[in-house]
Amino acid sequence: MRRVANEACSTTADLRIVPFCDDLARTFHDINVEWIQTMFRLEPTDREVLENPRTRILDPGGDILFVENTGRGLIGTCALQKTGPGQFELTKMGVLETSRGLGAGRFLLSAMIARATELGAERLYLLTSSKCAPAIRLYEEAGFRHDAGVMQEFGARYARCDVAMLYSPAAGA
């Protein structure tokens, strides 16, 4: 897989990837709370991860990245949560409503897939809701495929979850 974070920025917007630091914990929280509360309700699992990103995401071996737009600042974020040896959940991916349509989600997703590979992911999956149709299309275009096994194994984690997807590198090529 190619590493997107070092490539030229998108032609539709000046985008770059920014790594997590503890000073950005509140930004990670706020970007995610915006999209979750607009479409759903914040669940206990959301609160635990968003209020404790270092202990729930980073310390166990995951990562958090942000996408920054020149002139707008940090406009999106996403996490890789390690859920087992060689296994990661792509989670808490959101772009501020005022910055959608700039290609930030696609840019960030590509960077997260590359980062998962760097972290040794043998299995990369995500959980979402059918209410998130534009995001599901983005995931499909990137190589994620609907997977009943992932749904059975992890889907009960969120009340809103009715879609589970597994990354297949060949599918996104």
N, C-alpha and C positions, 0 to 999 in steps of 0.2 A: 504494500500500500504506500502511496505517496504521502509525504508530510505536507499538509496544507498550510500550517501556521507560518511557514517561511516563504510561501509563494506571494506573488504580487496580489495586492488587494483587489477586491471586486471592482468591476468597471461602473457599477451602479452606485456604489458608495465606497468611501474610503474606510475600510474595515481592517482591524488587526485583532489578534488574540492576545489577551492579558491573563497571566496566571493568577491564581488565588493567593492572597496574603490575608492575614488576620484582619487588617484594616478594611477589607472588602466583605467581611462576613455580613454586615448589615445590608449591603447592596445585593448579595446573594439572596438573602431573606426577602427583601422588598420586591425584587423583580419577580420572584416566584409567588409571593403572596398576591401580587396584582393579578396574574393570570388565573391562579387557582380560585380566588374569591370571585372573580368575574364569572367563571363558568361553573364552579362547584362550591363546596364548603371545605374549609381547612380541616383536615383529619388529624388525629393524634400522631400518626406516622409522619405527616408533613411537618407538624410543629417540632417534633423531636429532631428531624434532620435539619430543618431550617434554623433552629435555634442553637444547634450544636454541630456545625459543619466540620469543625476540626475533629471532634471525637467520633462522629458518625460516618464521615466521608474520608477525610485525609489520613488520620492515624491508622486506620485499618488497611491502607494501601490504595485508596482511590484518589481522585483528583477533581478539581473544580476549575473551569476556565470561564472567561468572560469574553464577549465580543465588544469592541470599542469602535465607535464611529467618530471620525474627526468632526468636531463641531457639536456633537451630541453627547459625547462621553460614553460611559458604559451603558449599553442598551440591551444586553442579553447575557444569559449564563446557562451553564449546564454542568452536571456532575456525573462522575463515574463512581458508583458505589460498589466496592468489592464485596461479593456475596458468597465467595468460596474460592478455592484454589483455581486460578486461571479463569475466573468467572466474574463478570461485572454487569451491573444494571446501569444503563444510560437513564438518568433520572433528573428531575428538576430542571428541565430545559424550558426556558421562557425568553421571550423578547418583549420589551415594553410595547404596549399597544400603540404609542405614538411613533414608534420606530419600525413598525412592521412594513414589509414591502421593499425593504432595502437590500434583501438578500442575506441579512444577518443570520437567520436561522440556518440556512443552507451552509453558509461559511463556517458557523460554529459547529454544526453537525459533522462536517468533514474533518475539522480539527479534532473533535472528540473521538471519532473513529480512529484517526491516526494515533491519538494519545492512548487509546485502549490497546492498540497493537504494541506500542512502546512499553506499556505496563504488563504485557504478556497475556492479554486476554485471549483465551481459547474459545470462550463463549461470551457473547455480548448480546444482551436482550433489553427490552423495554416493556413497560406497562403503560397503557393509556386508555382513553375513552373514545368511543365512536363519535362523541360530540366534537372531537378534535380532528375533524376530517382533513383540513389543510395540513396539519402536522403528520397525519398518517400517510398522506400522499408524499410528503417530503421524505419520510422514513422509507417508504417503498422505493422511491427513486434512488435512495442512497444504498439500497441493498437489504433492507430489513424485510422479512417475510412473516406473515401471520403464523403463529405456532401454538397449537392446542396444548402441547406439553408444558411450555412456559406458563401458559394461563393456569393450568392445573397446579403447577408447582409454586407459582408466586402470585397469582391473580387475586387471591383473597386478602392481600396486604392492604388494598384500597377498596372502599365501597364503590368508587366511581369507575373502577377498572373493568372493562369488558373487551379489551383488545390487548393481546400480548404478541410481541414480535421478536424474532431472533435474527441477528445479523448474519448474512451469507455474503462474503466478499465477492464471489463470482456474480451474484445478482446485481450488484451495484456498479460493476465495471462497464 
